[in-house]
Amino acid sequence: MADRVLSEEGRDLLFYSGRTFSYWLDRDVPDSLLEELWDLVKLGPTSANGQPLRVLFLKSKEAKKRLEPALSEGNVAKTMAAPVTAILAYDTRFYELLPELFPHEPEAVAWFAGPENARKAEVTAFRNATLQAGYFILAARALGLDCGPMSGFDNAMVDREFFPDGRYRSNFLCNLGYGDRSRLHPRNPRLSFARACRIL
């Protein structure tokens, strides 16, 4: 049986040509494509299959206006122009769904529930939602979308506006759409294997 390897074209789509975009073409992203995006993201591995990532897709002008006051000045124009802005958040009580998502381990909820496990639950939620957010970027690229992930916003303000009950907490934002490649800067340098890695 031949090894299953992603084609050079596929690697180019995900990595070599994948860039961070600040300028966007005036082209709609259909809701069905966002659903398809999630259906890829949810397949990536997470600890105890907890899947703590929660995504709020902002498409309407009204939703974007609610976000605007929380943005740093340098992120306003590109976010308002993007067809979609995703708030990538995490569910602080993700473990409540473990009976459904991790059914073969009946004690899984007890690993994270209760004040004595609050720190463990927080770290697990944040780490694994961030991992899923990485899948999110690659899945978006795999579907032909361009991404503009960014921090540069007031998390507390976003959480008050969009997640007032406190269960979800924002991690970072990711603009989505079809980027204007004519306005890309040259890619910044990347560290070599020798500088970033060791084999023991």
C-alpha positions in Angstrom: 0.0 0.0 0.0 1.4 3.4 -1.0 2.1 6.0 1.6 -0.6 8.6 1.8 1.1 12.0 1.2 -0.5 15.3 0.4 0.3 16.5 -3.1 2.7 19.4 -3.7 -0.3 21.4 -4.8 -2.0 20.7 -1.5 1.1 21.7 0.5 1.3 24.8 -1.5 -2.3 25.7 -0.7 -1.9 25.1 3.0 1.7 26.4 3.6 3.8 27.8 0.8 1.1 30.1 -0.7 -0.8 30.5 2.6 -0.4 34.0 3.8 -1.8 36.4 6.4 -4.1 38.9 4.6 -5.0 42.4 5.5 -6.8 43.4 2.2 -9.8 41.7 0.9 -11.7 41.2 -2.4 -15.4 42.2 -2.4 -16.6 38.6 -2.6 -19.1 36.9 -0.3 -18.3 33.9 1.8 -21.5 31.7 1.9 -22.8 30.3 5.2 -22.6 26.8 3.8 -18.8 27.2 3.4 -18.5 28.2 7.0 -20.4 25.1 8.0 -18.1 23.0 5.8 -15.1 24.7 7.5 -16.4 23.6 10.9 -16.9 20.1 9.7 -13.2 19.9 9.0 -12.1 21.7 12.1 -14.0 19.4 14.4 -12.1 16.3 13.2 -8.7 17.4 14.6 -7.5 15.8 17.8 -8.1 17.4 21.2 -7.4 16.2 24.7 -10.2 13.7 25.8 -12.0 14.8 22.6 -13.1 17.8 24.5 -13.4 20.2 21.5 -13.5 23.4 23.5 -13.3 25.8 20.5 -16.3 27.9 20.0 -16.6 30.1 16.9 -18.7 33.2 16.4 -18.8 34.3 12.7 -19.5 38.0 12.3 -20.8 38.8 8.8 -23.3 41.6 9.1 -22.4 45.2 9.4 -24.2 45.4 12.7 -22.2 42.6 14.2 -18.9 44.1 12.9 -19.9 47.5 14.5 -20.3 45.8 17.8 -16.8 44.5 17.5 -15.2 47.7 16.3 -14.8 49.5 19.7 -12.7 46.5 20.9 -10.2 46.6 18.0 -6.8 48.3 18.1 -6.6 51.1 15.6 -4.4 49.2 13.2 -7.0 46.3 13.0 -10.1 48.3 12.3 -10.0 48.9 8.5 -9.0 45.4 7.6 -11.6 43.8 9.9 -14.4 46.0 8.7 -13.5 45.2 5.1 -13.2 41.4 5.6 -16.3 39.4 4.5 -16.2 37.5 7.8 -14.5 37.9 11.1 -14.4 34.9 13.4 -14.1 35.2 17.1 -12.2 32.1 18.2 -13.2 31.5 21.8 -13.1 28.6 24.2 -15.7 27.0 26.4 -14.6 27.1 30.0 -17.1 24.3 30.8 -16.3 22.1 27.9 -16.1 19.2 30.2 -19.9 19.2 30.6 -20.1 17.7 27.1 -17.6 14.9 27.8 -20.3 12.2 28.4 -21.3 12.8 24.8 -17.9 13.3 23.3 -15.8 10.9 25.4 -18.4 8.3 26.4 -16.1 5.4 27.1 -14.6 7.2 30.1 -17.5 7.8 32.6 -15.2 9.6 35.1 -14.0 12.2 32.6 -16.2 15.1 33.8 -14.7 14.7 37.3 -11.2 15.3 35.9 -12.2 19.0 35.3 -15.3 19.8 37.3 -15.2 21.6 40.7 -13.1 24.4 42.1 -10.2 22.1 42.9 -9.9 21.5 39.1 -10.5 25.0 37.9 -6.9 25.7 36.8 -6.7 22.4 35.0 -9.9 23.0 33.2 -8.8 26.5 32.2 -5.5 25.4 30.9 -7.0 22.4 29.0 -9.7 24.6 27.4 -7.3 27.3 26.3 -4.6 24.9 25.0 -6.9 22.7 23.0 -9.0 25.5 21.7 -5.8 27.2 20.5 -4.9 23.9 18.8 -8.3 23.8 17.1 -7.8 27.4 16.0 -4.7 26.2 14.2 -6.8 23.5 12.5 -9.2 26.3 11.7 -6.7 28.3 9.7 -5.5 25.2 7.7 -9.1 24.0 7.1 -10.0 27.5 5.8 -7.1 27.5 3.4 -8.0 23.9 2.3 -11.4 25.3 1.3 -9.9 28.1 -0.7 -10.4 30.8 1.9 -7.7 33.2 3.0 -7.1 34.1 6.6 -6.0 37.1 8.6 -5.5 35.9 12.2 -4.8 38.6 14.7 -4.7 39.7 18.3 -4.7 43.4 18.8 -8.1 43.8 20.5 -9.6 44.1 24.0 -10.5 40.5 25.0 -12.5 41.7 28.0 -14.5 44.1 25.9 -15.2 41.4 23.3 -16.3 38.9 26.0 -18.6 41.4 27.6 -20.2 42.2 24.3 -20.5 38.8 22.8 -20.2 36.3 25.7 -21.8 38.1 28.6 -22.6 35.0 30.6 -18.9 34.3 31.0 -18.9 30.7 29.8 -17.0 31.5 26.6 -13.8 33.5 26.5 -12.2 35.0 23.4 -8.7 33.9 22.3 -8.0 35.6 19.0 -9.8 36.9 15.9 -9.4 35.6 12.3 -10.6 37.5 9.3 -11.8 35.3 6.5 -12.5 35.8 2.8 -10.6 36.1 -0.4 -7.5 38.1 0.0 -6.0 40.6 -2.4 -2.7 39.0 -3.3 -1.6 42.1 -5.2 -1.2 43.9 -1.8 0.8 41.2 0.0 4.3 42.0 1.3 7.1 39.6 0.8 7.0 36.8 3.3 9.0 37.4 6.4 12.0 35.1 7.3 11.4 31.7 8.9 13.7 29.9 11.3 15.7 27.0 9.8 15.4 23.5 11.2 18.9 23.8 12.7 18.0 26.9 14.7 14.5 25.7 15.9 14.8 22.0 16.3 16.9 19.2 17.9 16.9 15.5 17.5 18.0 13.5 20.5 
